[in-house]
Amino acid sequence: RHAVCIFYLVLRALDTIEDDMTISLDVKVPMLHEFHSYLYQPEWKYTESKEKDRQVLEDFPTISMEFRNLSKVYRDVISDICHKMGIGMAEFLEKKVDSQHEWDKYCHYVAGLVGIGLSRLFSASELEDPIVGQDMELANSMGLFLQKTNIIRDYLEDQLEGREFWPREVWSRYAKKLSDLAKPENIDMAVQCLNELITNALHHVPDVLTYLSRLKNQSVFNFCAIPQVMAIATLAACYNNKQVFRGVVKIRKGQAVTLMMDATNIQAVKAIMYQYVEEIYQKIPSTDPSSNKTQQVIASIRAMSLLGGPMASRHHYSPIYLSCAMLLAALSWQYLSTISKATEEYVQAGEN
């Protein structure tokens, strides 16, 4: 618990440096590269930030002191991830996401590394087997699935704030400018582009199911599973939905609560994944350019979801258990959403 908390605060401080547009690039880039070393400098702090979260920088000696009080196995993970993320942030300060490969790379820096770091912490704590922390590809997919879902859903919000995260390689096949997708006369092409990106994101679901199937600790499972089922529900709501280009698409609160309560074991998660990919399947337009690819990835998810026994049924839980589950859900979703939001300006930083 302490290691995850400090991990979050360290990344929150790193993100605050990156987000602060009042810091010149010649100052910011070296800071991002060296930020991991500040964890071992008891007096280091930064008092010139104008960001709303500047307290984590102004009071960084408190954070770094708690970091140094952690076991070495935890310190090594946090410092390593902080170093890699800082380098990634600096790389994307002055360039946009062009290819799908770069989209994966960007999402790796801002979310995949979080999944890898958390996985290594789970294994270091011995709450989970070593393989959980060693299999970086699966841990990376956990982060990429969440990050891509946020990027897809937040198209309009990002456009309104002057940010662009959809890969040019994809959207350029449907419009001359990414902003053109929001124009009413381009709505059909916009939805086709949306569907292609959702199909891309769905390719991470098999890795997500494999990752979750390895978890043994109930608290760790809840922490990891709840954001993933929220993401698949969000993608199902966004698929083939014109509203993505007109406003905000969100899952209903009651739906969210049900997901939080149900996603407590791997069979339940498989059932949820199956339910939502079926919902997507039923909405695939026969004329959609990505229809065949969408059907293929859904077929692979179906196969994995049906393995290992019948679909899990809904259970009734005690009020205390539900309260704990809801708290875990809120913390995990808030953490991943905050990390996502705090890093969404990487690509645009150079322009601003």
C-alpha positions in Angstrom: 0.0 0.0 0.0 2.8 2.5 0.9 4.8 1.6 -2.2 1.8 2.2 -4.5 1.0 5.5 -2.7 4.5 6.8 -3.1 4.7 5.5 -6.6 1.6 7.6 -7.4 2.9 10.7 -5.7 6.3 10.5 -7.4 4.6 10.2 -10.8 2.2 13.0 -9.9 5.2 15.2 -9.3 6.9 14.2 -12.5 3.6 14.9 -14.4 3.4 18.3 -12.8 6.8 19.3 -14.2 5.8 18.1 -17.6 2.4 19.8 -17.6 3.8 23.2 -16.5 3.9 25.3 -19.7 5.6 28.1 -17.8 8.8 26.1 -17.6 11.0 26.6 -20.7 12.1 23.5 -22.6 15.8 24.0 -22.0 14.9 23.7 -18.2 12.2 21.2 -18.5 13.9 18.5 -20.6 16.9 18.1 -18.2 14.5 18.1 -15.2 12.5 15.2 -16.8 15.7 13.3 -17.6 17.1 13.7 -14.1 13.9 13.6 -12.0 14.5 10.0 -10.8 17.8 11.2 -9.2 15.9 13.8 -7.1 14.4 10.9 -5.1 17.8 10.5 -3.4 18.4 14.3 -2.9 16.7 15.0 0.5 16.6 18.8 0.0 15.4 18.9 -3.6 12.2 20.7 -4.3 10.8 23.0 -7.0 9.0 26.2 -5.9 8.4 28.0 -9.2 5.6 25.9 -10.7 2.3 27.5 -11.5 0.4 24.2 -11.8 -2.6 23.4 -9.6 -0.7 20.3 -8.2 2.4 22.3 -7.4 2.3 21.2 -3.7 3.8 17.8 -4.6 6.9 19.7 -6.0 7.0 22.3 -3.2 6.8 19.6 -0.6 8.8 17.0 -2.5 11.3 16.5 0.4 8.4 14.8 2.3 7.7 12.5 -0.6 11.3 11.6 -1.2 11.9 11.0 2.5 9.0 8.5 2.5 10.4 7.0 -0.7 13.8 6.4 0.9 12.0 4.7 3.8 10.6 2.0 1.5 12.3 -1.3 1.0 15.0 -1.4 -1.6 12.9 -3.7 -3.9 10.2 -1.0 -4.0 12.7 1.9 -4.4 14.4 0.3 -7.4 11.0 -0.2 -9.2 9.8 3.3 -8.6 13.1 5.0 -9.5 13.4 2.9 -12.7 9.9 3.6 -13.9 10.3 7.3 -13.1 13.5 7.4 -15.1 12.0 5.7 -18.2 8.8 7.9 -18.0 10.8 11.1 -17.7 12.8 10.2 -20.9 9.5 9.3 -22.7 7.9 12.6 -21.7 10.9 14.5 -23.0 10.7 12.6 -26.3 7.1 13.5 -27.0 7.4 17.2 -25.9 8.0 18.4 -29.4 6.5 15.7 -31.7 3.0 14.5 -32.5 1.7 10.9 -32.7 1.9 10.0 -36.3 2.1 6.2 -36.8 0.2 3.5 -35.0 3.6 2.4 -33.7 4.2 5.8 -32.2 0.7 5.7 -30.7 1.6 2.5 -28.9 4.9 4.1 -27.8 3.2 7.2 -26.5 0.7 5.1 -24.6 3.5 3.0 -23.2 5.3 6.0 -21.8 2.2 7.5 -20.2 0.3 4.3 -19.1 2.1 1.1 -20.0 5.0 2.0 -17.7 2.4 2.5 -14.9 1.1 -1.0 -15.5 4.7 -2.4 -15.6 5.6 -0.6 -12.4 2.5 -1.7 -10.5 3.1 -5.3 -11.6 6.6 -5.2 -10.4 5.5 -3.8 -7.1 2.8 -6.6 -6.8 5.5 -9.2 -7.3 8.1 -7.5 -5.1 5.5 -7.6 -2.2 5.1 -11.3 -2.8 1.3 -10.9 -2.9 1.7 -12.1 -6.5 4.0 -14.5 -8.3 7.2 -13.3 -9.9 5.8 -13.8 -13.4 3.3 -11.0 -12.9 6.1 -8.5 -12.6 8.3 -10.2 -15.2 5.9 -10.3 -18.1 6.2 -6.7 -19.2 4.2 -7.2 -22.5 1.0 -8.2 -20.6 1.5 -5.4 -18.0 2.0 -2.9 -20.8 -1.2 -4.0 -22.5 -3.1 -3.3 -19.2 -2.0 0.3 -19.5 -2.4 0.6 -23.2 -6.0 -0.6 -23.1 -7.0 2.0 -20.6 -5.0 4.8 -22.2 -6.4 4.2 -25.7 -9.9 4.0 -24.3 -9.5 7.5 -22.8 -7.9 8.9 -25.9 -10.8 7.6 -28.1 -13.5 8.8 -25.8 -12.0 12.2 -25.2 -11.7 13.2 -28.9 -14.0 16.3 -28.6 -12.7 17.5 -25.2 -9.1 17.3 -26.5 -10.0 19.1 -29.7 -11.6 21.9 -27.7 -8.5 22.2 -25.6 -6.1 22.1 -28.6 -4.7 18.6 -28.0 -4.4 15.8 -30.5 -3.8 12.2 -29.6 -5.4 10.2 -32.4 -2.7 8.7 -34.7 -2.3 10.6 -38.0 -1.7 7.3 -39.8 -5.4 6.4 -39.1 -7.3 9.6 -39.1 -5.6 10.9 -42.3 -7.4 8.2 -44.2 -10.7 9.8 -43.2 -10.0 13.6 -43.1 -7.5 16.2 -44.1 -7.3 17.5 -40.5 -8.2 15.7 -37.3 -10.5 18.6 -36.3 -12.5 18.0 -39.5 -14.0 14.9 -38.0 -16.1 17.0 -35.7 -17.8 18.7 -38.7 -21.4 17.5 -39.2 -20.8 16.9 -42.9 -18.0 14.4 -42.1 -19.8 12.4 -39.4 -19.9 9.2 -41.5 -16.2 9.2 -42.1 -15.6 10.2 -38.4 -17.5 7.2 -37.1 -15.5 4.9 -39.4 -12.3 6.3 -38.0 -13.6 5.9 -34.5 -14.5 2.2 -35.2 -11.0 1.5 -36.5 -9.4 2.9 -33.4 -11.7 0.9 -31.1 -10.8 -2.2 -33.1 -7.2 -1.4 -32.5 -7.8 -1.0 -28.7 -9.7 -4.3 -28.5 -6.6 -6.2 -29.6 -5.3 -5.7 -26.0 -8.2 -7.5 -24.4 -6.7 -11.0 -24.7 -3.6 -9.8 -22.9 -5.8 -8.2 -20.2 -7.6 -11.5 -19.6 -4.3 -13.4 -19.4 -2.8 -10.9 -17.0 -5.9 -11.0 -14.7 -6.0 -14.8 -14.8 -2.6 -14.8 -13.1 -3.6 -12.7 -10.1 -4.1 -14.5 -6.8 -4.6 -11.7 -4.2 -8.2 -10.4 -4.0 -7.3 -6.7 -3.4 -4.8 -6.7 -6.2 -7.3 -8.3 -8.5 -10.0 -5.8 -7.7 -7.6 -2.9 -8.2 -6.6 -4.2 -11.6 -9.8 -5.6 -12.9 -12.3 -2.8 -12.2 -10.7 -0.1 -14.5 -10.5 -2.7 -17.3 -14.2 -3.6 -17.2 -15.0 0.1 -17.1 -12.9 0.5 -20.2 -14.6 -2.2 -22.2 -18.0 -0.8 -21.2 -16.8 2.6 -22.4 -15.6 1.3 -25.7 -19.0 -0.5 -26.2 -20.8 2.8 -25.6 -18.5 4.7 -28.0 -18.5 2.1 -30.9 -20.3 3.4 -34.0 -21.6 6.3 -31.9 -21.8 9.8 -33.5 -22.1 11.3 -30.0 -18.3 10.9 -29.5 -18.0 13.9 -32.0 -20.8 15.9 -30.4 -20.3 15.6 -26.7 -19.3 13.3 -23.8 -20.0 9.6 -23.9 -20.0 8.1 -20.4 -21.3 4.8 -19.0 -24.2 5.2 -16.6 -23.5 5.4 -12.8 -25.7 2.4 -12.1 -23.8 0.5 -14.8 -20.5 1.5 -13.2 -21.6 0.4 -9.8 -22.7 -3.0 -11.2 -19.3 -3.4 -12.8 -17.5 -2.6 -9.6 -19.5 -5.2 -7.7 -19.2 -7.9 -10.2 -15.6 -7.7 -11.4 -14.2 -9.8 -8.4 -12.9 -12.9 -10.1 -11.6 -13.9 -13.5 -14.8 -15.8 -14.6 -16.9 -12.7 -13.8 -14.5 -10.5 -15.8 -14.6 -12.9 -18.7 -18.4 -12.8 -18.6 -18.3 -9.0 -18.6 -15.9 -8.8 -21.5 -18.0 -11.3 -23.5 -21.1 -9.2 -22.8 -19.6 -6.0 -24.1 -17.8 -7.4 -27.1 -21.2 -9.0 -28.1 -22.7 -5.5 -27.8 -20.1 -4.2 -30.1 -20.5 -7.1 -32.5 -24.3 -6.4 -32.8 -23.5 -2.8 -33.9 -20.9 -3.5 -36.6 -22.1 -1.9 -39.8 -21.7 -4.2 -42.8 -20.3 -1.2 -44.8 -17.7 -0.3 -42.2 -14.1 -0.6 -43.6 -12.9 -2.2 -40.4 -15.8 -4.6 -40.0 -13.8 -7.8 -40.8 -11.0 -6.8 -38.4 -13.5 -6.0 -35.7 -15.2 -9.4 -36.1 -11.9 -11.2 -36.0 -10.7 -9.6 -32.8 -14.1 -10.1 -31.2 -13.9 -13.8 -32.2 -10.6 -14.1 -30.3 -12.0 -12.4 -27.2 -15.1 -14.6 -27.3 -12.9 -17.7 -27.4 -10.9 -16.6 -24.4 -14.0 -15.5 -22.5 -15.7 -18.9 -23.0 -12.7 -20.9 -21.8 -12.5 -22.2 -18.3 -16.1 -23.0 -17.4 -19.5 -21.4 -17.6 -20.2 -17.7 -17.3 -20.1 -16.5 -13.8 -23.4 -15.5 -12.2 -23.9 -12.4 -10.1 -23.4 -12.8 -6.4 -24.6 -10.9 -3.4 -21.9 -9.5 -1.1 -22.0 -8.1 2.4 -22.2 -4.4 2.9 -18.7 -4.3 4.3 -17.3 -6.1 1.3 -19.1 -3.8 -1.1 -17.8 -0.8 0.7 -14.2 -2.1 0.3 -14.8 -3.0 -3.3 -16.2 0.4 -4.1 -13.3 2.2 -2.3 -10.8 0.1 -4.3 -12.7 0.8 -7.5 -12.7 4.5 -6.8 -9.1 4.7 -6.0 -7.9 2.6 -8.9 -10.1 4.4 -11.5 -9.2 7.8 -10.1 -5.5 6.9 -10.1 -5.5 5.7 -13.7 -7.8 8.5 -14.9 -5.6 11.1 -13.2 -2.4 9.7 -14.7 -4.1 9.7 -18.1 -5.4 13.3 -17.8 -2.2 14.6 -16.3 -0.2 13.3 -19.3 -2.5 14.0 -22.1 -0.7 17.2 -23.0 2.6 15.5 -23.8 2.2 15.6 -27.6 1.1 19.2 -27.6 3.7 20.5 -25.1 6.1 21.6 -27.8 3.4 23.6 -29.6 2.3 25.4 -26.5 
